[in-house]
Amino acid sequence: MAEIKIVVTGPVGVGKTTFIKAISQIPVVETEERSTVDIGKPTTTVALDFGAVNLGDVRIRLFGTPGQERFSFMWEDLMRGATGYVFLVDSSDPSSLPKAKRMLQFYMSRYDVPFIVGATKQDLDGAWPPDFIAAYFGLPEWAVIGLVATDEGSVREFLIRFLELMKQKGGKVWIG
């Protein structure tokens, strides 16, 4: 069985921990702590989240990053050896997109591995559809996939699609 490392990243509150918890077939290692600053939720990831899932003949090790920039020193460590990354954005909060865009540009400029953007919270009223998110980020429409991070099936389909895209593109960076 092939084994790959996928990093799940994005700004705070987009559903990184939830994404990993929804799909992991092992107990998730998480480093959630009570937030000491106002980030719109009571806890935050301070180091990483870790889970794993088998999809067909591939074992995916999922590493979730902290979303707050003050923990950005962890991003480099977690990206080391990554096969690719999932960049999540909150599609229900358009005001969060400028910060997400800056963060994605940071990742794109530093990490030469395949990635896909996940437009989370597609189940909420007013959520931007994936094609709107793609246009905002200047990405091809196929590079943004909508999902609901609390739904195992949605996360599973998202990851399967990402694996298919990596296989189609020969594991090369195809955006940027």
C-alpha positions as a Python dict, from the first residue, in 0.01 Angstrom:
ca = {
    (1, 'M'): (0, 0, 0),
    (2, 'A'): (134, 342, -98),
    (3, 'E'): (157, 595, 182),
    (4, 'I'): (140, 970, 132),
    (5, 'K'): (145, 1279, 351),
    (6, 'I'): (-119, 1545, 293),
    (7, 'V'): (-114, 1868, 494),
    (8, 'V'): (-451, 2028, 573),
    (9, 'T'): (-405, 2401, 610),
    (10, 'G'): (-582, 2736, 589),
    (11, 'P'): (-682, 3024, 815),
    (12, 'V'): (-828, 2979, 1161),
    (13, 'G'): (-1186, 2854, 1180),
    (14, 'V'): (-1215, 2698, 833),
    (15, 'G'): (-1258, 2340, 957),
    (16, 'K'): (-912, 2183, 943),
    (17, 'T'): (-949, 1982, 1264),
    (18, 'T'): (-1309, 1896, 1176),
    (19, 'F'): (-1200, 1777, 829),
    (20, 'I'): (-942, 1538, 977),
    (21, 'K'): (-1178, 1414, 1251),
    (22, 'A'): (-1452, 1343, 996),
    (23, 'I'): (-1239, 1105, 788),
    (24, 'S'): (-967, 961, 1012),
    (25, 'Q'): (-979, 588, 1073),
    (26, 'I'): (-755, 621, 1376),
    (27, 'P'): (-806, 832, 1688),
    (28, 'V'): (-706, 1186, 1594),
    (29, 'V'): (-412, 1342, 1773),
    (30, 'E'): (-506, 1703, 1828),
    (31, 'T'): (-348, 1994, 2010),
    (32, 'E'): (-652, 2211, 2076),
    (33, 'E'): (-610, 2462, 2356),
    (34, 'R'): (-830, 2739, 2490),
    (35, 'S'): (-772, 3046, 2278),
    (36, 'T'): (-609, 3340, 2453),
    (37, 'V'): (-710, 3584, 2179),
    (38, 'D'): (-1046, 3649, 2017),
    (39, 'I'): (-1057, 3429, 1707),
    (40, 'G'): (-1431, 3364, 1702),
    (41, 'K'): (-1413, 3024, 1869),
    (42, 'P'): (-1314, 2902, 2216),
    (43, 'T'): (-1025, 2670, 2118),
    (44, 'T'): (-752, 2665, 1858),
    (45, 'T'): (-492, 2424, 1723),
    (46, 'V'): (-152, 2520, 1864),
    (47, 'A'): (76, 2261, 1704),
    (48, 'L'): (-90, 2006, 1476),
    (49, 'D'): (-367, 1757, 1421),
    (50, 'F'): (-292, 1408, 1293),
    (51, 'G'): (-515, 1140, 1146),
    (52, 'A'): (-497, 870, 881),
    (53, 'V'): (-731, 709, 629),
    (54, 'N'): (-703, 433, 371),
    (55, 'L'): (-858, 520, 35),
    (56, 'G'): (-824, 228, -204),
    (57, 'D'): (-460, 129, -216),
    (58, 'V'): (-338, 458, -65),
    (59, 'R'): (-283, 533, 303),
    (60, 'I'): (-311, 906, 360),
    (61, 'R'): (-147, 1055, 666),
    (62, 'L'): (-324, 1386, 735),
    (63, 'F'): (-140, 1663, 917),
    (64, 'G'): (-345, 1969, 1016),
    (65, 'T'): (-170, 2301, 1072),
    (66, 'P'): (-256, 2578, 1315),
    (67, 'G'): (-441, 2857, 1137),
    (68, 'Q'): (-319, 3150, 1342),
    (69, 'E'): (-18, 3329, 1197),
    (70, 'R'): (150, 3337, 1539),
    (71, 'F'): (191, 2958, 1503),
    (72, 'S'): (322, 2986, 1146),
    (73, 'F'): (660, 2848, 1252),
    (74, 'M'): (484, 2507, 1252),
    (75, 'W'): (383, 2535, 885),
    (76, 'E'): (736, 2473, 756),
    (77, 'D'): (786, 2169, 979),
    (78, 'L'): (451, 2017, 887),
    (79, 'M'): (504, 2072, 512),
    (80, 'R'): (837, 1889, 519),
    (81, 'G'): (796, 1569, 315),
    (82, 'A'): (437, 1649, 210),
    (83, 'T'): (305, 1490, -107),
    (84, 'G'): (55, 1774, -135),
    (85, 'Y'): (-170, 2003, 64),
    (86, 'V'): (-534, 2083, 105),
    (87, 'F'): (-601, 2455, 154),
    (88, 'L'): (-939, 2513, 321),
    (89, 'V'): (-1134, 2838, 305),
    (90, 'D'): (-1461, 2936, 473),
    (91, 'S'): (-1696, 2986, 178),
    (92, 'S'): (-1968, 3120, 409),
    (93, 'D'): (-1759, 3420, 518),
    (94, 'P'): (-1648, 3636, 222),
    (95, 'S'): (-1478, 3879, 464),
    (96, 'S'): (-1226, 3603, 549),
    (97, 'L'): (-1116, 3555, 188),
    (98, 'P'): (-853, 3834, 160),
    (99, 'K'): (-656, 3684, 450),
    (100, 'A'): (-701, 3335, 304),
    (101, 'K'): (-575, 3459, -34),
    (102, 'R'): (-258, 3603, 123),
    (103, 'M'): (-200, 3277, 311),
    (104, 'L'): (-252, 3067, -3),
    (105, 'Q'): (-9, 3290, -196),
    (106, 'F'): (247, 3229, 82),
    (107, 'Y'): (205, 2852, 47),
    (108, 'M'): (214, 2861, -333),
    (109, 'S'): (536, 3062, -328),
    (110, 'R'): (712, 2826, -88),
    (111, 'Y'): (590, 2471, -147),
    (112, 'D'): (634, 2308, -486),
    (113, 'V'): (380, 2029, -436),
    (114, 'P'): (26, 1974, -566),
    (115, 'F'): (-258, 2137, -377),
    (116, 'I'): (-632, 2177, -396),
    (117, 'V'): (-861, 2435, -237),
    (118, 'G'): (-1157, 2318, -34),
    (119, 'A'): (-1450, 2559, -4),
    (120, 'T'): (-1591, 2452, 333),
    (121, 'K'): (-1930, 2518, 489),
    (122, 'Q'): (-2115, 2462, 161),
    (123, 'D'): (-2417, 2358, 369),
    (124, 'L'): (-2465, 2711, 506),
    (125, 'D'): (-2692, 2973, 351),
    (126, 'G'): (-2499, 3232, 154),
    (127, 'A'): (-2189, 3016, 105),
    (128, 'W'): (-2001, 3115, -208),
    (129, 'P'): (-2000, 2835, -468),
    (130, 'P'): (-1661, 2686, -559),
    (131, 'D'): (-1648, 2865, -897),
    (132, 'F'): (-1679, 3204, -719),
    (133, 'I'): (-1395, 3107, -483),
    (134, 'A'): (-1183, 2995, -781),
    (135, 'A'): (-1241, 3326, -958),
    (136, 'Y'): (-1155, 3523, -643),
    (137, 'F'): (-829, 3331, -600),
    (138, 'G'): (-748, 3339, -973),
    (139, 'L'): (-750, 2959, -996),
    (140, 'P'): (-903, 2727, -1254),
    (141, 'E'): (-1252, 2610, -1153),
    (142, 'W'): (-1139, 2247, -1114),
    (143, 'A'): (-886, 2358, -847),
    (144, 'V'): (-1161, 2447, -595),
    (145, 'I'): (-1399, 2184, -463),
    (146, 'G'): (-1689, 2247, -231),
    (147, 'L'): (-1733, 2034, 79),
    (148, 'V'): (-1884, 2005, 423),
    (149, 'A'): (-1602, 1929, 668),
    (150, 'T'): (-1838, 1772, 923),
    (151, 'D'): (-1956, 1512, 670),
    (152, 'E'): (-1735, 1204, 626),
    (153, 'G'): (-1871, 1132, 279),
    (154, 'S'): (-1803, 1487, 162),
    (155, 'V'): (-1446, 1477, 293),
    (156, 'R'): (-1392, 1130, 142),
    (157, 'E'): (-1511, 1246, -204),
    (158, 'F'): (-1291, 1555, -175),
    (159, 'L'): (-980, 1349, -99),
    (160, 'I'): (-1059, 1097, -372),
    (161, 'R'): (-1088, 1384, -621),
    (162, 'F'): (-755, 1527, -502),
    (163, 'L'): (-586, 1187, -548),
    (164, 'E'): (-735, 1160, -898),
    (165, 'L'): (-608, 1506, -990),
    (166, 'M'): (-259, 1426, -860),
    (167, 'K'): (-255, 1105, -1064),
    (168, 'Q'): (-381, 1284, -1380),
    (169, 'K'): (-118, 1553, -1343),
    (170, 'G'): (165, 1310, -1267),
    (171, 'G'): (213, 1447, -916),
    (172, 'K'): (338, 1777, -1054),
    (173, 'V'): (237, 2122, -948),
    (174, 'W'): (-24, 2231, -1200),
    (175, 'I'): (-126, 2569, -1063),
    (176, 'G'): (72, 2885, -1013),
}
